[in-house]
Amino acid sequence: MKIYFMGICGTAMGNAALLARAAGHEVLGADAGVYPPMSTVLAAAGIALHEGYDAARLERIAPDLVVIGNAMSRGNAEVEWLLDTRAIPFTSLPAMLAELVLKRRRNIVVCGTHGKTTTTSLTAFLLREAGHDPGFLIGGVPQDPPVGAHLGAAADPFVIEGDEYDSAFFDKRSKFIHYAPHIAVLNNLEFDHADIFRDLADVQRTFNHLTRIVPRNGWIVMNGDDAYLRALPAPTWTRVVRVGTGADNDVRIGDFCEGADGARFSLNWRGAQWGEVSWVLPGIYNARNAAMAATAAGLALFPEGPATLRVTALARFRGVKRRQETLVSDAHCTVLEDFGHHPTAVGETLRSLRARFPGRTLTAVFEPRSNTTRLKVMEPAFVAALSAADAAYLGPVHRPEKLSPAERLDTAEVVRQLRARGVDAHDAATNAALCDLLIARTTGPGAGVNAPRVVVFFTNGSFDGIITRYVAAVRSA
């Protein structure tokens, strides 16, 4: 089959295109901007890439199927031609994966507001370390496994990141509804994606729908410490394994501690010792990600109980790009980049950095970019999260013209409230101006260059390139 991907350079779309290619299909696609790193990976796999969208070109190519990414909307030239002519069948990315990749596989679907990419990577890594060849599709750039997508052996599980965001402009169901979970991993649940969910109850509703398609011979691996997950209707139709720090969990995380060299914790399975873990990933949230992944991988391989799976391999896991990725590290300054954009993730990361870098000044630089973080309703949560830093720098709201002033996050108000709490807070009209201010106050004359500090950039986008610019300024200071 000849399959054409619209939006092929996105991480999920590109990795799905690689899976389709590995399954024996002829694959090509287009994007508004053909950009690395995905463009480089796709070209190396022999996948033809086209810049921009052109209905006439699509008609000439005449693929058997068009996969429409959820970034596509009405008004796109190729979308309109497909709707006008009905000349070529089209589908969403999740529906394509369900039909061509996930059918007849034992799927481990990793879901939750936070930690999906890391937990998916961990699950695939542990299955591989146990000598198996799982398939996987990861919505980021993992270091372990060394690639983001792999078809794997048909007899082994397929691990996929299960996003609750919608599938396409013509299919508003959550992506994970398509993925036919044998094991559904529910990491956590909070209000997010405010552009498609009305409120927390709306998010809980879609997670409840997911649990209802887990078969009776499967499992739900649930964060037993999460109040919003515990509030879901009890899934009486399948088996549930709870994971967390509380004493009533089936898998219990204990003895957690962290410092400059990493973190340590223990795992217990229903009261019996499972294993001790020492690794480089920070935070109790990553310990929970590891426990969820180990439980899911263990149940997939050993249905009688996951503790047969050896967790010592976690010491070799290196993590995922842009998840507290260290860009500069010396005696005076550490600069990190983090994908965190929800206030809970931002706050947990800052608290972890306090433990890892005691005595250092902690500076948070935040870009309000996602559809949820741009909203005024999130102001109190961001004030609380950023209060964990000594200094905070807020960039302008991304695409402010799409929101009325009453709806839009007011960065000046966040700065005012942070200053009232003793945080050295600043905002700027542009990201470039924010970078100028940050450089002047942290690397310039009189800025206390030798005072040890940690600077962490939080963004789910490019931050208009200021991270690269700041790193260059630090290195030349």
Secondary structure, DSSP 4 states (H G I P E B T S, - for coil): -EEEEETTTSHHHHHHHHHHHHTT-EEEEEESS--TTHHHHHHHTT-EEEES--HHHHHHH--SEEEE-TT--TT-HHHHHHHHH--S-EEEHHHHHIIIIITTS-EEEEE-SS-HHHHHHHHHHHHHHTT---EEE-SS-BSSSSSSEE---TTS-EEEE---SEEETTEEEEGGGGS-EEEEEE-------TTT--SHHHHHHHHHHHHTTS-TTSEEEEETT-HHHHTSPP-TTSEEEEEESSTT-SEEEEEEEEETTEEEEEEEETTEEEEEEEES--HHHHHHHHHHHHHHHHHHH-TT-GGGS--GGGGG---BTTSSEEEEESSSEEEEEE---SHHHHHHHHHHHHHHSTTSEEEEEE---STTTTBGGGHHHHHHHHTTSSEEEEPPPSSGGGS-TTTB--HHHHHHHHHHTT-EEEE-SSHHHHHHHHHHHHTSTTS-TTS-EEEEEE-SS-GGGHHHHHHHHHHH-
